[in-house]
Amino acid sequence: MKLGLIPVNVGPDRPEAIVGLAQKAEEIGLESVWTFEHAIIPVDYQSKYPYSADGKMGATPETNFIDPLIALTLVAAHTENLRLGTGVNILPQTNPLLLAKQAASLDLISKGRFMLGLGIGWLQEEFKAMGVPFERRGARFDDYVSAMRKVWSKEVVEHESDFLHWTGFKSHPTPVQDPFPVIIGGVKGKAFERVAKYGQGWFAPTPQLDVLATQLEKLGEACAAEGRELSSVEVTAMWFPGLGLDSIATFTDLGVERLVIPLPALGGGNPIENLDKLGNDVIAKL
């Protein structure tokens, strides 16, 4: 089982904090580090965060949300083998050509260690601030992923749609990895269909084994409809140390290949000491 840490970009007020977390993660044997993305946090918002009972995300407007790609570039420069993932970036509110360029560049700089996690977004107030329509964000997501694949193809890009009008250009560098791993997050709406159509991986936002088992059944059905095996999708799920070491075997039996541990779940105090404890209490015993 691969183990990762999330998030390394939320909260730090100096670069040394990010570098220290990443280097300690690599030292204790974690496979990857991950980021969250929000360009803004409204002082008040009506949109409902889909993964908490009260509909609110666990961050205040004053929380440092360092840009994921900048944070992971810093990590790439100070580590050797640690994989780098966005968990997840909000694709429909960004420029897909710019993101395709940035993702390919980060994959090159990191020598093929980057995984681009993407979601459709939920915070309508953020879309408004970014000057992007909240409506049809699912359709834009689908179109953008298809278009970005063309940017990474080394071929002349031709893409005409309701949202994009691209013709007669190439963009280099292209990613080191082929296929470049796009990991699609979420469970709402057409999330499983999107994973089956466009994703190398699925980022499951739940640590609950019974819920995850049901969701994997739905993902398997979506994959079958696309003529692919569920095993072709790398499944990443959340894991909390409180679930116990025995639970990791159950995740494995379900087909999960990576467990990502929320940094706050390791407790308060010094995060470096908490990672050392994770290494001794969990990683060393696997």
MARNUTI-362016 format. One line per field, with one value per residue (C-alpha): chain; z, x, y; residue number from 1. Coordinates in Angstrom, 3 decimals. Example, Ala and Ser with C-alpha at 12.3 -4.5 7.8 and 13.67 -1.06 7.14 Angstrom:
cadena: A | A
Z: 7.800 | 7.140
X: 12.300 | 13.670
Y: -4.500 | -1.060
num: 1 | 2
This chain:
cadena: A | A | A | A | A | A | A | A | A | A | A | A | A | A | A | A | A | A | A | A | A | A | A | A | A | A | A | A | A | A | A | A | A | A | A | A | A | A | A | A | A | A | A | A | A | A | A | A | A | A | A | A | A | A | A | A | A | A | A | A | A | A | A | A | A | A | A | A | A | A | A | A | A | A | A | A | A | A | A | A | A | A | A | A | A | A | A | A | A | A | A | A | A | A | A | A | A | A | A | A | A | A | A | A | A | A | A | A | A | A | A | A | A | A | A | A | A | A | A | A | A | A | A | A | A | A | A | A | A | A | A | A | A | A | A | A | A | A | A | A | A | A | A | A | A | A | A | A | A | A | A | A | A | A | A | A | A | A | A | A | A | A | A | A | A | A | A | A | A | A | A | A | A | A | A | A | A | A | A | A | A | A | A | A | A | A | A | A | A | A | A | A | A | A | A | A | A | A | A | A | A | A | A | A | A | A | A | A | A | A | A | A | A | A | A | A | A | A | A | A | A | A | A | A | A | A | A | A | A | A | A | A | A | A | A | A | A | A | A | A | A | A | A | A | A | A | A | A | A | A | A | A | A | A | A | A | A | A | A | A | A | A | A | A | A | A | A | A | A | A | A | A | A | A | A | A | A | A | A | A | A | A | A | A | A | A
Z: 0.000 | -0.952 | 1.719 | 1.171 | 3.174 | 2.612 | 2.552 | 2.525 | 1.187 | 3.668 | 6.684 | 6.234 | 6.479 | 5.225 | 2.587 | 5.126 | 6.655 | 3.349 | 2.597 | 6.079 | 5.842 | 2.418 | 3.316 | 6.503 | 4.525 | 2.109 | 4.958 | 6.770 | 3.576 | 2.467 | -1.271 | -2.001 | -0.757 | -1.845 | -1.928 | -1.634 | -3.808 | -3.188 | -4.668 | -2.101 | 0.979 | 1.212 | 4.535 | 4.150 | 1.581 | 0.750 | -1.232 | 0.616 | 1.040 | 0.157 | 2.557 | 5.945 | 7.908 | 8.315 | 4.687 | 5.622 | 4.770 | 7.610 | 6.904 | 7.684 | 5.223 | 6.863 | 6.194 | 3.944 | 0.789 | -1.093 | -4.783 | -5.259 | -8.288 | -6.726 | -3.482 | -5.334 | -7.447 | -4.190 | -2.966 | -6.234 | -5.894 | -2.405 | -2.733 | -4.912 | -5.117 | -3.468 | -5.804 | -6.010 | -6.275 | -6.373 | -4.395 | -6.175 | -8.437 | -9.648 | -13.412 | -14.661 | -13.019 | -14.610 | -18.081 | -19.373 | -21.721 | -18.923 | -16.583 | -19.255 | -19.681 | -15.926 | -15.367 | -18.144 | -16.864 | -13.307 | -14.537 | -16.400 | -13.474 | -11.071 | -13.483 | -13.891 | -10.340 | -10.776 | -10.612 | -11.651 | -9.447 | -10.744 | -9.620 | -10.840 | -7.778 | -5.437 | -4.224 | -6.451 | -4.820 | -5.884 | -9.499 | -9.442 | -8.054 | -10.777 | -13.441 | -14.586 | -14.886 | -12.251 | -14.624 | -16.974 | -15.026 | -15.489 | -19.264 | -19.191 | -17.088 | -19.623 | -22.532 | -20.824 | -19.960 | -23.559 | -24.828 | -22.391 | -23.566 | -27.035 | -25.646 | -24.101 | -27.250 | -29.125 | -32.087 | -33.628 | -31.464 | -33.071 | -30.684 | -31.387 | -28.784 | -27.009 | -24.705 | -26.612 | -30.075 | -30.454 | -33.773 | -35.332 | -32.400 | -30.305 | -26.677 | -25.268 | -22.972 | -22.847 | -19.696 | -18.945 | -18.021 | -20.778 | -20.150 | -17.867 | -14.731 | -14.358 | -11.095 | -10.810 | -7.399 | -6.007 | -5.846 | -6.814 | -10.119 | -12.986 | -11.072 | -11.681 | -15.381 | -15.636 | -13.946 | -16.294 | -19.393 | -18.612 | -15.503 | -14.709 | -11.085 | -8.684 | -5.509 | -3.046 | -0.424 | 2.255 | 4.849 | 5.543 | 4.314 | 3.871 | 1.931 | -0.155 | -1.038 | -2.434 | -4.353 | -5.878 | -7.128 | -8.898 | -10.329 | -11.555 | -13.358 | -14.968 | -16.085 | -17.568 | -19.573 | -21.020 | -21.777 | -19.167 | -16.003 | -12.585 | -11.911 | -14.572 | -12.263 | -9.458 | -6.393 | -3.752 | -0.506 | 2.779 | 5.897 | 9.532 | 12.030 | 14.340 | 11.930 | 13.019 | 11.100 | 10.444 | 8.312 | 5.741 | 4.692 | 4.173 | 1.969 | -0.013 | -0.434 | -1.844 | -4.506 | -2.994 | -4.005 | -2.079 | 1.271 | 1.898 | 5.512 | 6.490 | 8.313 | 11.067 | 11.784 | 13.121 | 16.033 | 17.249 | 18.178 | 16.050 | 12.641 | 12.118 | 15.387 | 14.366 | 11.097 | 12.977 | 15.097 | 11.952 | 10.599 | 13.763 | 14.547 | 11.057 | 8.195 | 10.039 | 10.811 | 7.303
X: 0.000 | 1.279 | 0.886 | 0.666 | 0.221 | -2.284 | -2.109 | 1.399 | 0.335 | -2.355 | -1.197 | 2.582 | 3.810 | 7.335 | 8.902 | 11.002 | 7.840 | 6.783 | 10.265 | 10.633 | 7.336 | 8.167 | 11.675 | 10.477 | 7.701 | 10.292 | 12.597 | 9.989 | 8.923 | 5.769 | 5.201 | 3.587 | 2.505 | -0.670 | -2.231 | -5.657 | -6.742 | -8.764 | -7.843 | -10.071 | -12.116 | -15.159 | -15.864 | -19.376 | -20.714 | -23.973 | -22.415 | -22.419 | -19.165 | -20.223 | -17.924 | -18.898 | -22.123 | -22.386 | -21.555 | -18.438 | -14.817 | -12.347 | -10.451 | -10.934 | -10.543 | -7.174 | -5.778 | -2.717 | -3.617 | -0.310 | -0.853 | -0.605 | 1.673 | 4.055 | 4.146 | 4.801 | 7.526 | 9.237 | 8.847 | 10.194 | 13.337 | 14.067 | 13.198 | 14.325 | 11.645 | 8.527 | 5.544 | 3.546 | -0.233 | -2.951 | -5.917 | -7.633 | -7.248 | -10.486 | -10.325 | -13.437 | -12.429 | -8.985 | -7.535 | -6.954 | -4.122 | -2.217 | -2.821 | -1.707 | 1.530 | 2.110 | 1.403 | 3.748 | 6.449 | 6.144 | 6.303 | 9.508 | 11.070 | 10.207 | 11.477 | 8.070 | 6.752 | 3.626 | 0.012 | -2.659 | -5.705 | -8.769 | -12.318 | -15.278 | -15.522 | -18.367 | -17.752 | -19.892 | -18.567 | -15.036 | -16.073 | -17.698 | -14.535 | -12.502 | -14.843 | -15.929 | -19.516 | -20.481 | -23.075 | -22.027 | -18.829 | -19.188 | -19.364 | -16.384 | -14.445 | -15.017 | -14.081 | -10.997 | -9.576 | -9.965 | -8.371 | -5.456 | -4.644 | -4.163 | -1.776 | 0.311 | 0.271 | 3.249 | 0.868 | -0.602 | -3.543 | -6.974 | -9.899 | -13.206 | -15.995 | -18.558 | -15.801 | -12.501 | -11.302 | -7.772 | -6.071 | -2.654 | -0.245 | 1.967 | 2.997 | 6.284 | 7.499 | 5.168 | 4.931 | 7.647 | 5.002 | 2.957 | 0.104 | 0.273 | -1.719 | -4.948 | -6.685 | -10.309 | -11.793 | -15.305 | -18.431 | -21.179 | -23.017 | -21.150 | -17.889 | -17.668 | -18.434 | -15.676 | -13.152 | -14.049 | -13.810 | -10.868 | -8.981 | -5.944 | -7.011 | -9.829 | -9.411 | -12.058 | -12.913 | -13.984 | -12.231 | -15.414 | -14.935 | -18.616 | -19.272 | -16.150 | -17.169 | -20.482 | -18.763 | -16.308 | -19.199 | -20.562 | -17.134 | -16.843 | -20.170 | -19.036 | -15.779 | -17.624 | -19.795 | -16.577 | -15.120 | -12.370 | -11.575 | -11.889 | -8.352 | -7.100 | -8.052 | -5.597 | -7.748 | -6.610 | -8.604 | -8.317 | -7.036 | -6.932 | -4.583 | -7.570 | -8.917 | -6.100 | -3.460 | -5.794 | -8.002 | -5.225 | -5.614 | -9.341 | -8.625 | -6.222 | -8.851 | -11.232 | -8.666 | -7.328 | -3.700 | -2.935 | -4.049 | -3.619 | -3.374 | -4.671 | -1.947 | -4.346 | -5.240 | -1.713 | -2.539 | -1.475 | 1.961 | 5.075 | 4.194 | 7.725 | 7.527 | 4.078 | 5.512 | 8.301 | 5.623 | 3.731 | 6.904 | 7.477 | 3.885 | 2.546 | 5.030 | 7.604 | 4.906 | 3.519
Y: 0.000 | 3.439 | 6.124 | 9.866 | 13.061 | 15.875 | 18.892 | 20.330 | 23.738 | 24.822 | 26.785 | 27.225 | 30.809 | 30.165 | 27.920 | 26.038 | 24.594 | 23.022 | 21.744 | 20.293 | 18.429 | 17.037 | 15.941 | 14.266 | 12.543 | 11.175 | 10.169 | 8.064 | 6.303 | 8.084 | 7.735 | 11.104 | 14.518 | 16.285 | 19.722 | 21.338 | 24.261 | 27.387 | 30.748 | 32.465 | 31.654 | 33.928 | 35.592 | 34.188 | 31.751 | 30.006 | 27.159 | 23.840 | 21.967 | 18.398 | 16.551 | 17.974 | 17.824 | 21.595 | 22.390 | 24.369 | 23.655 | 23.423 | 26.637 | 30.316 | 33.197 | 33.928 | 30.442 | 30.356 | 28.430 | 28.433 | 27.766 | 23.986 | 24.000 | 26.507 | 24.512 | 21.254 | 22.835 | 23.815 | 20.240 | 18.842 | 20.955 | 19.590 | 15.896 | 13.008 | 10.322 | 11.725 | 11.823 | 15.030 | 15.237 | 17.863 | 16.687 | 18.362 | 21.389 | 22.955 | 22.587 | 24.447 | 27.729 | 27.900 | 28.339 | 24.793 | 25.740 | 27.440 | 24.501 | 22.028 | 24.004 | 24.219 | 20.513 | 19.408 | 21.760 | 20.449 | 16.863 | 17.688 | 19.551 | 16.733 | 14.037 | 12.450 | 12.603 | 14.744 | 13.532 | 16.025 | 15.600 | 17.457 | 18.184 | 20.211 | 22.462 | 23.346 | 26.924 | 29.140 | 32.293 | 31.350 | 30.848 | 34.299 | 35.868 | 34.135 | 35.514 | 32.057 | 30.735 | 28.186 | 26.751 | 23.933 | 23.410 | 19.643 | 19.988 | 22.340 | 19.857 | 17.081 | 19.305 | 20.708 | 17.281 | 16.136 | 19.323 | 19.159 | 15.642 | 17.099 | 19.729 | 16.929 | 14.773 | 16.329 | 16.708 | 19.844 | 20.844 | 21.076 | 21.400 | 23.096 | 23.025 | 25.172 | 26.373 | 26.292 | 27.232 | 25.904 | 25.372 | 25.073 | 25.064 | 22.817 | 23.170 | 21.914 | 20.524 | 17.591 | 15.449 | 12.911 | 10.321 | 8.741 | 8.558 | 11.547 | 10.616 | 12.548 | 11.678 | 12.728 | 13.415 | 13.336 | 11.231 | 13.663 | 13.885 | 12.236 | 11.787 | 8.022 | 8.430 | 11.024 | 8.771 | 5.932 | 8.131 | 10.385 | 9.292 | 7.198 | 7.403 | 8.228 | 10.301 | 9.079 | 11.700 | 9.231 | 7.036 | 5.024 | 1.465 | 0.623 | 3.827 | 3.309 | -0.251 | 1.009 | 3.777 | 1.324 | -0.759 | 2.313 | 3.102 | -0.488 | -0.163 | 3.095 | 1.481 | -1.491 | 0.895 | 2.365 | -1.054 | -0.915 | -2.836 | -1.212 | -2.438 | 0.003 | 2.890 | 3.651 | 4.278 | 6.738 | 7.016 | 8.876 | 7.120 | 8.178 | 6.501 | 6.042 | 3.421 | 1.102 | -0.797 | -3.720 | -1.485 | -1.082 | -4.717 | -4.121 | -1.110 | -3.284 | -5.982 | -3.373 | -2.469 | 0.747 | 1.323 | 4.504 | 5.915 | 9.616 | 10.726 | 14.193 | 16.081 | 17.266 | 13.618 | 13.143 | 15.439 | 18.854 | 20.029 | 19.667 | 18.174 | 16.838 | 14.906 | 13.670 | 12.361 | 10.582 | 8.914 | 7.916 | 6.357 | 4.347 | 3.393 | 2.753 | 2.642 | 0.524 | -2.067 | -2.497
num: 1 | 2 | 3 | 4 | 5 | 6 | 7 | 8 | 9 | 10 | 11 | 12 | 13 | 14 | 15 | 16 | 17 | 18 | 19 | 20 | 21 | 22 | 23 | 24 | 25 | 26 | 27 | 28 | 29 | 30 | 31 | 32 | 33 | 34 | 35 | 36 | 37 | 38 | 39 | 40 | 41 | 42 | 43 | 44 | 45 | 46 | 47 | 48 | 49 | 50 | 51 | 52 | 53 | 54 | 55 | 56 | 57 | 58 | 59 | 60 | 61 | 62 | 63 | 64 | 65 | 66 | 67 | 68 | 69 | 70 | 71 | 72 | 73 | 74 | 75 | 76 | 77 | 78 | 79 | 80 | 81 | 82 | 83 | 84 | 85 | 86 | 87 | 88 | 89 | 90 | 91 | 92 | 93 | 94 | 95 | 96 | 97 | 98 | 99 | 100 | 101 | 102 | 103 | 104 | 105 | 106 | 107 | 108 | 109 | 110 | 111 | 112 | 113 | 114 | 115 | 116 | 117 | 118 | 119 | 120 | 121 | 122 | 123 | 124 | 125 | 126 | 127 | 128 | 129 | 130 | 131 | 132 | 133 | 134 | 135 | 136 | 137 | 138 | 139 | 140 | 141 | 142 | 143 | 144 | 145 | 146 | 147 | 148 | 149 | 150 | 151 | 152 | 153 | 154 | 155 | 156 | 157 | 158 | 159 | 160 | 161 | 162 | 163 | 164 | 165 | 166 | 167 | 168 | 169 | 170 | 171 | 172 | 173 | 174 | 175 | 176 | 177 | 178 | 179 | 180 | 181 | 182 | 183 | 184 | 185 | 186 | 187 | 188 | 189 | 190 | 191 | 192 | 193 | 194 | 195 | 196 | 197 | 198 | 199 | 200 | 201 | 202 | 203 | 204 | 205 | 206 | 207 | 208 | 209 | 210 | 211 | 212 | 213 | 214 | 215 | 216 | 217 | 218 | 219 | 220 | 221 | 222 | 223 | 224 | 225 | 226 | 227 | 228 | 229 | 230 | 231 | 232 | 233 | 234 | 235 | 236 | 237 | 238 | 239 | 240 | 241 | 242 | 243 | 244 | 245 | 246 | 247 | 248 | 249 | 250 | 251 | 252 | 253 | 254 | 255 | 256 | 257 | 258 | 259 | 260 | 261 | 262 | 263 | 264 | 265 | 266 | 267 | 268 | 269 | 270 | 271 | 272 | 273 | 274 | 275 | 276 | 277 | 278 | 279 | 280 | 281 | 282 | 283 | 284 | 285 | 286
